[in-house]
Each structure stands twice: as C-alpha cells, then as structure tokens.
Amino acid sequence: MEYIKSINPYNNQLLEKYKPFTDTDIALVLNRAETAFLEWKKESIEKRVELLQNLADLLLENKERYSVLMAREMGKPVSQAVAEVEKCAWACEFYAGNAVDFLADDLIETEAGESFISYDPIGSVLAIMPWNFPFWQVIRCAAPTLTAGNTLILKHASNVPGCAMALEELFLSAGFPEGCFQVILADHKQLEVVMQSDIVQGVSLTGSEKAGRAIASLAGKNLKKSVMELGGNNACVVWEDADLDKHLDTMVSARMQNNGQSCIAAKRFIVVEEIYEEFLSKFRDKIKALKSGDPLDSKIDIGVLAREDLGNDLAKQVDRSIELGAKVELGNSRDGAYYEPTILTGVKPGMPAFDEELFGPVAAVIKAKDRGDALALATKSRFGLGTMLFTEDLENALQAIGEIPDGAFFVNEMVKSDPRLPFGGTKASGYGRELSLEGIMEFVNKKTVFIGK
C-alpha cells in the first residue's frame, strides 16, 4: 500500500503517514453524510449557530497547535498561520451572528394569501480544497454550508492530510453530529465516484484553473451545483500620486505573504512611469529587508514553498520570462523548497510573468505610460479575481470601477477575503461567491412557496 505522506517542506522530515481510503471507506462516508443530513436539516438554526460559536471558541483555544501544524506541513510562517486561525474564528462568529437573518423566509407580496421564499439545504456538498490556506479555505466554505443545513465532505490537498484530520476532529469536538463534516483521503478516480453519487448535490473547489476546468466539467456532467474559486494574476496599479510611504508595506504584503502562494496576491505591479523609479527603489529595499528562515520562527517573513516541485515550476516560468527579455532586479536563487523573494522588471505581455499565475514570491514590475495605460495593462489578463489601485485621487479611482472586470476592486488596500464581503472571480478565476450573504446562498434551494386564499 502506498501511504499518503505528510512531509515538512523546510527540512524534508516525514511528519506522518496516512492510509488512503478504500472504495468501501468512501461508500461509508457517503452513507453517513446522507444519514446525517436527514437529521441535520431538521435541526433549528439556533442550534446550528450555537455549534458554530463552539467551533470559533475551539479554534482560538487551539490556535497555537493548529498554527504549528500548518507551518510544519506546508511551510507557512507560523505568525501568519496564527492570523489564519484567528480569521477562521472570525468567519464562524460572523455566520453565528448573521445566519438567522440570512436564512429567514423572504416574504413576497402577491395576490396569494401568503407567498415567500424558503431557503432550504440541498444535501451533501463536496469541498475540494487547496494547501495554501489549509484551515481558512475549508472554514470559509464549511461555516456557511453547514449552517444552512447541509453536510460536507472534504477532499483536502494531498500534502496537508494532517490539517484535514485536525479539522474533522475540530468539528466533532465542537458538537457537530457525526457525518456532518467528514474527510476523505481519495484519489481522482474515487473523487469522480463521489461526484456521481446522488447523495452529493454540490461541489465547491478552490484550486488551479486546470483543476477548476476538470471539476466543473464533472459537475456539469452530473448536474451538480458548483462554485469555482480558481487562480488569479492580480494587478497592483500604482498611479503617480500614490502615497508610497503610507502604502508600500501593504503592497509588499500583497505579494509576499504566505510565501507568495495566494490566488489573490498582487502578482503584476503596474506603475505609472512618473513614479516608477521611486517605487522600484523603495519596493526593492522593502523586499530585501524581509527575513527568511524556519517557518516555526515567529520572527521570519518568508518560509518555504509547500513542495520543492512547486519551486521547479516557478523557476521555469521565471527563466522563460528572462529569455523573453525580463530582467532580474533582485533575488532569484533557490535552495530546495526555498525560493528567494524576487523582483523582475521589463515584464511585458507575452511573458509568463505577465500572462500566467506565478505562485510564489516573485513580483513582476511593469512600467505604464499613464493612468489609462496602467488600467489597460491591468485588465489585459484572462484572469479576473481582483485588482488593487493605489492613488490619492479617489474620485477618479471610483470612475475606474466599471473598467475593472474582476470580482474585486480594492483602492489603497490589498485584495483580501473578508467574511462580511462576497468573494470570488470572473473569467478564468472562476464563478460563484463565498462569504457574506452570497456565500451562504450558494448551496441552498431558493424555494418559492405560494399559499392561495
């Protein structure tokens, strides 16, 4: 039997081995999910939010343990892992405080004696989640989905099985009935079987464009509701009046947090030429000052990529961009899963550093002629997750909203997910929304009820 191995990418130490699920194991999970759903859907919303608050409390009580687990299993700096767990608790608290209102019947005045929309759960939802935010991505899907009365089956990334198992234990400890939240350690063939099951009524995937196309195709084939949160190639647009001293730390974090492994990271810095040299000089100094090291060291900013092969892929994209004319302004050295924070200049459309998603600590800096050229370059992408704009001219920034076709437009702030706001993309960045009211509505049956006089 070939075990699923959890390996620390910083030192290649084997952390744990896990037995992959058999087909029989998968069938049992599906049956438990269905059995649990038949009872869970009848549970009062007040009880569901009570358990959700339990979940928030347990996350905070155990945040050190969970943070160390993430740092060891996928290389995230432990200080950033702590912030991730705290954000998970925030999302749980948000839905605990708002789900009753979100799911209340919506009265509609018609000629009927009574007519309204009832928001009913649809069944079991399959969540296919990535390794880069191994707790947050799961919680932001699970919190609204379960609170709406559905059950959830988690297929987590194969390199974070420890996080997956810890999450299953967490939901049970919070009091959620057995079968409400379950993990499967499954291969692609078994995943297809799960999606074909009548028990599964929806699928939520956060992952690459390639994975999204494959899973969306399967979902369509089997007529399953799907939400796809895919890759991004976010632009950070810097107009000539941007306050660099005020916002440069934010811009650096927008590229380098989580070792640059974030779909919503600022990957293309598009800077108006009037401020280009000043920006590049200050940006380079900030990047050079970042501290790299052991992810378990709370004082470091950069850990390691989640796997060494991810560094190989990133290096190929960088090398190809250099062959096409890009210049290395800073960095670009590697050691195993460690990739040095890197700045590329001279980046143009047609280069991987402009056209593709670089999933690691590599920033592409692009010179724009003026504001209009900067916005045109920002939207020259097949992705549509988010754009950020830094300027003191808020009036003209607001005028640019309609020119940005992405799922998010942030002014003087990095693109980030927030439980209070809907999150999702357009074009090759996927469809559907997570979080806020929209997130809890993705996997409910919006049922029309009409009662005649």
C-alpha positions as CSV (number, residue, x, y, z in Angstrom):
1,M,0.0,0.0,0.0
2,E,1.2,3.5,-0.9
3,Y,0.6,5.8,2.0
4,I,-0.2,9.4,1.8
5,K,2.8,11.2,3.4
6,S,2.9,14.4,5.2
7,I,6.4,15.9,4.8
8,N,7.8,19.1,6.2
9,P,9.0,21.1,3.2
10,Y,11.5,23.0,5.2
11,N,13.6,20.0,6.2
12,N,12.0,17.1,4.3
13,Q,11.2,15.4,7.6
14,L,8.4,12.8,7.4
15,L,5.7,14.0,9.8
16,E,3.1,11.3,9.4
17,K,1.7,8.6,7.1
18,Y,-2.0,8.1,6.4
19,K,-3.8,5.2,4.8
20,P,-5.7,6.2,1.7
21,F,-9.4,5.5,1.7
22,T,-10.7,2.3,0.1
23,D,-13.8,2.3,-2.1
24,T,-15.6,0.8,0.9
25,D,-14.5,3.7,3.1
26,I,-15.8,6.2,0.5
27,A,-19.1,4.5,0.4
28,L,-19.4,4.6,4.2
29,V,-18.6,8.3,4.2
30,L,-21.3,9.0,1.6
31,N,-23.9,7.0,3.6
32,R,-23.0,8.7,6.8
33,A,-23.3,12.1,5.1
34,E,-26.8,11.2,3.8
35,T,-27.9,9.8,7.2
36,A,-26.6,12.9,9.0
37,F,-28.3,15.3,6.5
38,L,-31.7,13.8,7.1
39,E,-31.5,14.8,10.8
40,W,-29.3,17.9,10.5
41,K,-31.6,19.7,8.1
42,K,-34.3,19.5,10.7
43,E,-32.1,21.0,13.4
44,S,-33.0,24.5,14.4
45,I,-30.9,27.4,13.1
46,E,-30.4,28.4,16.7
47,K,-28.7,25.1,17.5
48,R,-26.6,25.2,14.4
49,V,-25.2,28.7,15.2
50,E,-24.5,27.6,18.8
51,L,-22.3,24.8,17.4
52,L,-20.7,27.3,15.1
53,Q,-19.8,29.5,18.0
54,N,-18.3,26.4,19.8
55,L,-16.2,26.0,16.7
56,A,-14.9,29.6,16.9
57,D,-14.0,29.2,20.5
58,L,-12.1,25.9,19.9
59,L,-10.2,27.5,17.0
60,L,-9.0,30.2,19.3
61,E,-8.2,27.9,22.2
62,N,-6.1,25.7,19.9
63,K,-4.6,28.3,17.6
64,E,-1.0,27.6,18.6
65,R,-1.3,23.9,17.9
66,Y,-3.1,24.5,14.6
67,S,-0.6,27.1,13.6
68,V,2.4,24.9,14.2
69,L,0.7,22.1,12.2
70,M,0.3,24.4,9.2
71,A,3.8,25.8,9.5
72,R,5.3,22.2,9.6
73,E,3.0,20.7,6.9
74,M,3.2,23.4,4.2
75,G,5.9,25.9,5.2
76,K,3.7,28.9,6.1
77,P,5.4,31.3,8.6
78,V,3.9,30.4,12.0
79,S,2.9,34.0,12.7
80,Q,0.8,34.1,9.6
81,A,-0.6,30.7,10.5
82,V,-1.8,32.2,13.8
83,A,-3.5,35.0,11.9
84,E,-5.2,32.4,9.6
85,V,-6.7,30.5,12.6
86,E,-8.0,33.8,14.1
87,K,-9.6,34.7,10.7
88,C,-11.3,31.3,10.7
89,A,-12.8,32.0,14.1
90,W,-13.9,35.4,12.8
91,A,-15.8,33.8,9.9
92,C,-17.5,31.4,12.3
93,E,-18.5,34.3,14.6
94,F,-19.8,36.3,11.6
95,Y,-22.1,33.5,10.5
96,A,-23.1,32.7,14.1
97,G,-24.3,36.3,14.4
98,N,-26.0,36.6,11.0
99,A,-27.2,33.2,9.8
100,V,-30.6,33.5,11.4
101,D,-31.3,36.7,9.4
102,F,-29.7,35.4,6.2
103,L,-31.8,32.2,6.2
104,A,-35.1,33.7,7.3
105,D,-38.0,33.3,4.9
106,D,-38.3,36.2,2.5
107,L,-41.9,37.4,2.3
108,I,-43.1,38.5,-1.1
109,E,-46.4,40.3,-1.5
110,T,-48.5,38.8,-4.3
111,E,-52.3,38.0,-4.7
112,A,-51.7,34.9,-2.6
113,G,-52.8,34.6,1.0
114,E,-49.1,34.2,1.7
115,S,-46.1,33.8,-0.6
116,F,-42.4,33.7,0.4
117,I,-39.0,32.3,-0.5
118,S,-37.8,29.5,1.8
119,Y,-34.0,28.8,1.9
120,D,-33.6,25.1,2.3
121,P,-30.4,23.0,2.4
122,I,-29.7,20.9,-0.7
123,G,-27.9,17.9,0.8
124,S,-24.3,17.0,1.0
125,V,-21.6,19.2,-0.5
126,L,-18.2,18.1,-1.7
127,A,-15.4,20.6,-0.8
128,I,-12.2,20.2,-2.8
129,M,-9.7,22.5,-1.0
130,P,-6.0,23.6,-1.6
131,W,-3.0,23.5,0.7
132,N,-2.0,27.2,0.7
133,F,-4.5,28.3,3.4
134,P,-5.3,24.8,4.7
135,F,-7.7,26.0,7.5
136,W,-9.1,29.2,6.1
137,Q,-10.2,27.8,2.7
138,V,-12.1,25.0,4.4
139,I,-13.7,27.0,7.2
140,R,-14.9,29.8,4.8
141,C,-16.7,27.0,2.8
142,A,-17.8,24.8,5.7
143,A,-19.2,27.5,8.1
144,P,-22.0,28.8,5.8
145,T,-22.6,25.4,4.1
146,L,-23.2,23.5,7.3
147,T,-25.1,26.4,9.0
148,A,-27.5,26.3,6.1
149,G,-28.3,22.7,7.0
150,N,-26.1,20.8,4.5
151,T,-23.5,18.2,5.3
152,L,-20.0,18.5,3.9
153,I,-17.3,16.0,2.6
154,L,-13.8,17.4,2.5
155,K,-11.2,16.3,-0.1
156,H,-8.2,18.3,1.0
157,A,-4.9,18.7,-0.8
158,S,-2.7,15.6,-0.6
159,N,0.2,17.4,1.1
160,V,-1.9,18.6,4.1
161,P,-3.6,15.5,5.4
162,G,-2.7,16.4,9.0
163,C,-4.7,19.7,8.6
164,A,-7.6,17.8,7.1
165,M,-7.7,15.3,10.0
166,A,-7.4,18.1,12.6
167,L,-10.4,19.9,11.0
168,E,-12.5,16.8,11.2
169,E,-11.6,16.4,14.9
170,L,-12.4,20.1,15.4
171,F,-16.0,19.8,14.1
172,L,-16.7,16.7,16.2
173,S,-15.3,18.4,19.3
174,A,-17.5,21.4,18.7
175,G,-20.5,19.2,18.9
176,F,-21.5,18.7,15.2
177,P,-23.2,15.3,14.7
178,E,-21.2,12.5,13.2
179,G,-21.4,12.7,9.4
180,C,-21.9,16.4,9.2
181,F,-18.3,17.1,8.4
182,Q,-16.1,14.3,7.1
183,V,-12.7,13.9,5.4
184,I,-11.9,11.6,2.6
185,L,-8.3,10.7,1.5
186,A,-9.2,9.9,-2.0
187,D,-7.6,9.8,-5.5
188,H,-9.0,11.3,-8.6
189,K,-10.9,8.2,-9.7
190,Q,-12.6,7.9,-6.3
191,L,-13.4,11.7,-6.5
192,E,-15.4,11.1,-9.7
193,V,-17.4,8.4,-7.9
194,V,-18.2,10.8,-5.1
195,M,-19.4,13.4,-7.6
196,Q,-21.5,10.9,-9.4
197,S,-23.4,10.0,-6.2
198,D,-26.9,11.2,-5.8
199,I,-26.0,12.0,-2.2
200,V,-23.7,14.8,-3.3
201,Q,-25.7,17.8,-4.5
202,G,-23.0,20.4,-4.9
203,V,-19.3,20.9,-5.2
204,S,-17.0,23.8,-4.1
205,L,-13.5,23.9,-5.4
206,T,-10.6,26.3,-4.6
207,G,-7.7,25.5,-6.8
208,S,-5.9,26.0,-10.1
209,E,-7.6,26.8,-13.4
210,K,-6.7,23.3,-14.6
211,A,-8.4,21.7,-11.7
212,G,-11.4,24.0,-12.0
213,R,-12.0,23.1,-15.6
214,A,-11.8,19.4,-14.8
215,I,-14.1,19.5,-11.7
216,A,-16.6,22.0,-13.4
217,S,-16.9,19.6,-16.3
218,L,-17.7,16.7,-14.0
219,A,-20.1,18.8,-12.0
220,G,-21.9,19.8,-15.3
221,K,-22.0,16.3,-16.5
222,N,-23.6,15.2,-13.3
223,L,-25.8,18.3,-12.9
224,K,-24.3,19.4,-9.6
225,K,-24.3,23.0,-8.4
226,S,-20.7,24.2,-8.3
227,V,-18.7,27.1,-7.0
228,M,-15.2,27.6,-8.6
229,E,-12.6,29.8,-6.8
230,L,-9.6,29.5,-9.1
231,G,-6.3,31.1,-9.8
232,G,-5.5,34.8,-10.2
233,N,-3.0,37.2,-11.7
234,N,-4.0,40.3,-9.8
235,A,-2.6,43.6,-10.8
236,C,-1.4,46.2,-8.3
237,V,-1.8,49.5,-10.1
238,V,0.2,52.4,-8.8
239,W,-0.8,55.9,-10.1
240,E,1.7,58.8,-9.9
241,D,0.1,60.3,-6.8
242,A,0.2,57.2,-4.7
243,D,1.5,57.7,-1.2
244,L,4.3,55.1,-1.2
245,D,5.5,55.8,2.4
246,K,2.0,55.0,3.6
247,H,1.1,52.0,1.4
248,L,4.3,50.3,0.4
249,D,4.3,47.8,3.3
250,T,0.8,46.8,2.2
251,M,2.0,46.3,-1.4
252,V,4.8,44.1,-0.2
253,S,2.5,42.0,1.9
254,A,0.1,41.8,-1.1
255,R,2.8,39.9,-2.9
256,M,4.9,38.1,-0.3
257,Q,2.5,36.9,2.4
258,N,2.2,33.2,2.6
259,N,5.5,32.9,0.7
260,G,3.7,34.4,-2.3
261,Q,1.3,31.4,-2.6
262,S,-2.0,33.1,-2.7
263,C,-4.5,33.3,-5.6
264,I,-5.3,36.9,-4.6
265,A,-1.7,38.1,-4.3
266,A,-0.6,41.1,-6.2
267,K,1.4,39.5,-9.0
268,R,1.8,42.3,-11.5
269,F,2.8,45.7,-10.2
270,I,1.8,48.2,-12.9
271,V,3.4,51.6,-12.1
272,V,2.9,54.8,-13.9
273,E,6.4,55.9,-15.3
274,E,6.3,59.2,-13.4
275,I,6.7,57.3,-10.1
276,Y,8.3,54.2,-11.5
277,E,11.9,54.7,-10.4
278,E,10.9,55.8,-6.9
279,F,8.6,52.9,-6.5
280,L,11.2,50.3,-7.7
281,S,13.9,51.7,-5.4
282,K,11.7,51.6,-2.3
283,F,10.0,48.4,-3.2
284,R,13.4,46.7,-3.7
285,D,14.6,47.9,-0.3
286,K,11.5,46.6,1.4
287,I,11.8,43.2,-0.3
288,K,15.5,42.9,0.6
289,A,14.6,43.5,4.3
290,L,12.3,40.5,4.5
291,K,13.6,37.8,6.8
292,S,13.7,34.2,5.6
293,G,14.1,31.1,7.7
294,D,12.4,28.3,9.6
295,P,8.6,28.6,9.3
296,L,8.4,27.9,13.1
297,D,10.4,31.0,13.9
298,S,7.9,33.7,14.7
299,K,10.2,36.5,13.6
300,I,10.6,35.4,9.9
301,D,8.6,36.8,7.0
302,I,9.3,34.1,4.3
303,G,9.3,30.4,4.9
304,V,9.4,27.9,2.1
305,L,7.2,26.8,-0.7
306,A,4.8,24.0,0.1
307,R,6.7,21.5,-2.1
308,E,10.0,21.5,-3.9
309,D,8.3,20.7,-7.3
310,L,6.4,24.0,-7.0
311,G,9.7,25.8,-6.9
312,N,10.7,24.0,-10.1
313,D,7.5,25.1,-11.8
314,L,8.0,28.7,-10.7
315,A,11.7,28.7,-11.9
316,K,10.6,27.6,-15.3
317,Q,8.2,30.5,-15.6
318,V,10.8,33.0,-14.4
319,D,13.5,31.5,-16.7
320,R,11.2,31.7,-19.7
321,S,10.4,35.3,-18.9
322,I,14.1,36.2,-18.7
323,E,14.6,34.5,-22.1
324,L,12.0,36.8,-23.5
325,G,13.6,40.0,-22.1
326,A,12.7,40.3,-18.4
327,K,15.5,41.4,-16.0
328,V,16.2,40.1,-12.5
329,E,16.2,43.2,-10.3
330,L,16.5,41.2,-7.1
331,G,16.8,37.6,-5.9
332,N,16.0,34.5,-8.0
333,S,18.1,32.0,-6.1
334,R,16.7,28.7,-4.8
335,D,17.5,26.0,-2.2
336,G,15.2,23.0,-2.1
337,A,11.7,24.3,-1.4
338,Y,13.0,27.8,-0.5
339,Y,12.6,30.4,-3.2
340,E,14.3,33.8,-2.6
341,P,12.0,36.8,-2.8
342,T,12.4,38.0,-6.4
343,I,11.7,41.1,-8.5
344,L,11.5,41.0,-12.3
345,T,11.5,44.2,-14.4
346,G,11.0,44.7,-18.1
347,V,8.0,42.4,-17.9
348,K,5.6,42.6,-20.9
349,P,2.6,40.8,-22.3
350,G,3.6,37.5,-23.8
351,M,5.9,36.6,-21.0
352,P,4.8,34.0,-18.3
353,A,5.5,36.7,-15.7
354,F,2.7,38.8,-17.2
355,D,0.3,36.2,-18.7
356,E,0.4,33.4,-16.1
357,E,-0.1,33.0,-12.4
358,L,3.3,32.9,-10.6
359,F,2.6,31.0,-7.4
360,G,5.5,32.1,-5.2
361,P,7.5,35.1,-4.0
362,V,8.1,36.7,-7.5
363,A,6.9,40.2,-8.2
364,A,6.7,41.4,-11.8
365,V,7.1,45.2,-12.1
366,I,5.7,46.8,-15.3
367,K,6.1,50.4,-16.4
368,A,2.9,52.1,-17.7
369,K,2.8,55.4,-19.7
370,D,0.0,56.9,-17.8
371,R,-3.1,56.1,-15.8
372,G,-5.1,54.9,-18.7
373,D,-2.3,52.6,-19.9
374,A,-2.0,51.2,-16.4
375,L,-5.6,50.2,-16.3
376,A,-5.5,48.8,-19.8
377,L,-2.5,46.6,-18.8
378,A,-4.2,45.6,-15.6
379,T,-7.2,44.2,-17.4
380,K,-5.1,42.5,-20.1
381,S,-5.5,39.1,-18.4
382,R,-7.6,36.0,-18.8
383,F,-7.9,36.0,-15.0
384,G,-10.4,38.1,-13.1
385,L,-10.0,37.7,-9.4
386,G,-9.1,41.1,-8.2
387,T,-7.3,44.4,-8.9
388,M,-5.9,46.9,-6.4
389,L,-5.3,50.6,-7.1
390,F,-3.1,53.0,-5.1
391,T,-3.8,56.7,-5.5
392,E,-4.9,59.8,-3.6
393,D,-7.4,60.6,-6.3
394,L,-10.4,58.8,-5.0
395,E,-12.8,60.5,-7.3
396,N,-11.1,59.1,-10.4
397,A,-10.5,55.8,-8.7
398,L,-14.2,55.4,-8.3
399,Q,-14.7,56.2,-12.0
400,A,-12.4,53.2,-12.8
401,I,-14.7,50.7,-11.1
402,G,-16.5,49.9,-14.3
403,E,-13.3,49.5,-16.2
404,I,-12.2,46.6,-14.0
405,P,-14.0,43.3,-14.9
406,D,-12.7,41.4,-11.8
407,G,-14.6,40.1,-8.9
408,A,-13.0,42.6,-6.6
409,F,-11.5,46.1,-6.8
410,F,-9.6,47.4,-3.8
411,V,-8.4,51.0,-3.5
412,N,-5.4,51.8,-1.2
413,E,-5.6,48.3,0.2
414,M,-4.6,44.8,-0.8
415,V,-7.2,42.4,-2.2
416,K,-8.3,40.2,0.7
417,S,-11.2,38.0,1.7
418,D,-13.5,39.2,4.5
419,P,-16.4,37.3,6.0
420,R,-18.6,40.4,5.6
421,L,-18.0,40.7,1.9
422,P,-18.6,38.3,-1.0
423,F,-15.5,36.8,-2.5
424,G,-15.0,35.3,-6.0
425,G,-13.8,35.9,-9.5
426,T,-14.7,36.2,-13.1
427,K,-13.2,34.7,-16.4
428,A,-10.6,32.1,-15.7
429,S,-10.7,32.9,-12.0
430,G,-14.0,31.0,-11.7
431,Y,-17.5,31.7,-10.7
432,G,-19.8,31.8,-7.7
433,R,-19.2,33.6,-4.4
434,E,-18.0,32.6,-1.0
435,L,-18.6,34.5,2.3
436,S,-21.1,37.1,3.3
437,L,-24.8,36.6,2.4
438,E,-23.9,35.4,-1.1
439,G,-21.8,32.6,0.3
440,I,-24.5,31.0,2.4
441,M,-26.9,31.2,-0.5
442,E,-24.7,29.2,-2.9
443,F,-25.9,25.8,-1.6
444,V,-29.5,26.4,-0.7
445,N,-32.7,25.7,-2.6
446,K,-34.4,29.0,-3.0
447,K,-37.9,27.6,-2.8
448,T,-40.9,29.6,-3.9
449,V,-43.9,29.0,-1.6
450,F,-47.4,30.2,-2.7
451,I,-50.4,29.7,-0.4
452,G,-53.7,30.5,-2.1
453,K,-56.5,32.3,-0.3
